[in-house]
Amino acid sequence: MESEWSSNFVFPLQSMLSNTKNESAVYIRATEICKYVASKYFRSNQMLLECLQDCEESKERSLLTLGLEPWREICANLPGKQIRYHFV
């Protein structure tokens, strides 16, 4: 996989995998998170991004914005075979 893929995905998933040691459990949990994200959290995520855009540029703003990106990418790609392949 490209390094861009790993930088966007590895940290949240690696943390979950370190805690469970079970790839299937991580996939199931990520799916549950993304369902929640799709129905409620995504709107909160978007509201936070809009709020951050109103803030003065800073390292903190950049970090908060970057922190939202991995889950957006994971959830956008989770139903696909590319992501599923890495869990089973």
KOLLUMMAR-389012 format. One line per field, with one value per residue: x, y, z of N, C-alpha, C in turn; residue in three letters. Coordinates in steps of 0.2 Angstrom, whole numbers. Layout:
! residues N
n.east X|...
n.north Y|...
n.up Z|...
ca.east X|...
ca.north Y|...
ca.up Z|...
c.east X|...
c.north Y|...
c.up Z|...
rest ala|...
***
This chain:
! residues 88
n.east 4|2|11|3|-10|-7|-4|-16|-24|-18|-16|-29|-34|-24|-23|-35|-33|-21|-27|-37|-31|-37|-42|-54|-63|-59|-63|-77|-80|-75|-84|-96|-93|-92|-106|-112|-106|-110|-124|-125|-113|-106|-112|-108|-95|-93|-98|-89|-78|-82|-82|-69|-63|-67|-58|-42|-28|-18|-6|-14|-26|-24|-20|-32|-40|-33|-35|-48|-48|-43|-54|-64|-59|-58|-71|-77|-72|-73|-84|-79|-70|-56|-52|-58|-51|-39|-42|-47
n.north -6|11|25|36|30|22|33|39|30|20|24|26|13|5|7|2|-11|-15|-15|-25|-36|-43|-45|-46|-42|-29|-24|-26|-17|-5|-4|-2|10|18|17|24|36|40|42|51|57|61|73|81|81|88|100|104|105|116|126|126|132|145|149|156|153|140|129|120|121|115|102|97|97|88|77|73|68|54|45|50|46|32|28|31|22|10|0|-5|-18|-16|-11|-21|-32|-31|-34|-47
n.up 0|-3|5|8|10|22|31|32|37|47|60|69|66|70|83|88|85|92|105|104|97|87|71|64|74|75|62|63|74|68|57|65|71|60|55|65|63|50|53|64|69|59|55|66|65|53|57|67|58|51|61|65|53|55|64|69|60|66|74|83|77|65|69|75|64|55|63|61|49|46|51|42|30|32|34|22|14|20|16|5|-4|-4|9|18|14|21|34|35
ca.east 0|5|12|-3|-15|-5|-4|-23|-28|-15|-17|-35|-35|-18|-24|-40|-30|-17|-31|-41|-27|-42|-43|-61|-66|-58|-67|-84|-80|-74|-91|-101|-91|-94|-113|-114|-103|-115|-130|-125|-106|-103|-114|-104|-88|-94|-99|-82|-73|-84|-80|-62|-62|-68|-53|-36|-23|-13|-5|-19|-32|-21|-20|-39|-43|-30|-37|-54|-47|-43|-61|-68|-57|-60|-79|-79|-69|-74|-88|-75|-65|-49|-52|-60|-46|-34|-45|-48
ca.north 0|18|28|40|26|21|38|41|24|16|26|24|6|2|8|-3|-18|-16|-16|-31|-41|-47|-41|-46|-38|-22|-23|-25|-11|1|-3|1|17|22|18|30|42|41|45|57|60|65|80|84|82|94|106|105|108|123|130|127|136|151|150|158|147|138|121|117|120|110|95|95|96|82|71|71|65|47|42|51|41|25|27|32|16|3|-5|-8|-24|-14|-11|-27|-37|-30|-37|-55
ca.up 0|-3|12|10|13|29|35|33|40|51|67|72|66|74|90|90|84|98|110|103|94|83|65|63|79|73|56|66|77|63|54|70|71|53|55|69|60|45|55|68|71|53|55|71|62|48|61|69|53|49|66|64|48|57|69|67|58|71|75|86|72|60|72|75|57|53|67|59|42|46|51|36|25|34|34|15|11|23|13|-1|-4|-2|16|20|13|26|40|35
c.east 4|6|6|-8|-13|-6|-11|-26|-25|-16|-23|-36|-30|-20|-30|-37|-25|-21|-35|-37|-32|-44|-51|-65|-65|-62|-74|-84|-79|-81|-96|-99|-94|-102|-115|-111|-108|-121|-130|-118|-104|-105|-110|-97|-88|-94|-93|-77|-75|-82|-73|-60|-62|-62|-46|-32|-18|-11|-10|-25|-30|-22|-27|-42|-40|-33|-44|-53|-47|-50|-65|-66|-59|-67|-80|-77|-71|-79|-84|-71|-58|-48|-53|-55|-40|-36|-46|-43
c.north 6|21|33|36|24|27|40|36|21|18|24|16|2|2|3|-10|-19|-18|-23|-37|-46|-43|-41|-42|-30|-20|-21|-18|-4|2|0|8|21|22|24|37|44|44|51|61|64|72|84|86|88|100|109|108|115|128|131|131|143|153|152|152|146|131|117|116|115|103|93|93|89|76|69|67|57|43|44|46|34|23|27|26|9|-2|-8|-14|-22|-14|-18|-32|-37|-33|-44|-58
c.up 0|4|13|13|20|33|37|37|46|59|71|72|70|81|92|89|90|104|110|101|89|77|64|68|77|67|59|69|73|59|59|70|65|52|59|66|54|47|59|69|65|53|60|68|57|52|64|64|51|55|66|59|50|62|65|65|64|71|78|81|67|63|73|69|54|57|65|52|42|46|45|31|26|32|26|12|14|20|7|1|-2|5|20|20|18|33|41|32
rest met|glu|ser|glu|trp|ser|ser|asn|phe|val|phe|pro|leu|gln|ser|met|leu|ser|asn|thr|lys|asn|glu|ser|ala|val|tyr|ile|arg|ala|thr|glu|ile|cys|lys|tyr|val|ala|ser|lys|tyr|phe|arg|ser|asn|gln|met|leu|leu|glu|cys|leu|gln|asp|cys|glu|glu|ser|lys|glu|arg|ser|leu|leu|thr|leu|gly|leu|glu|pro|trp|arg|glu|ile|cys|ala|asn|leu|pro|gly|lys|gln|ile|arg|tyr|his|phe|val
***
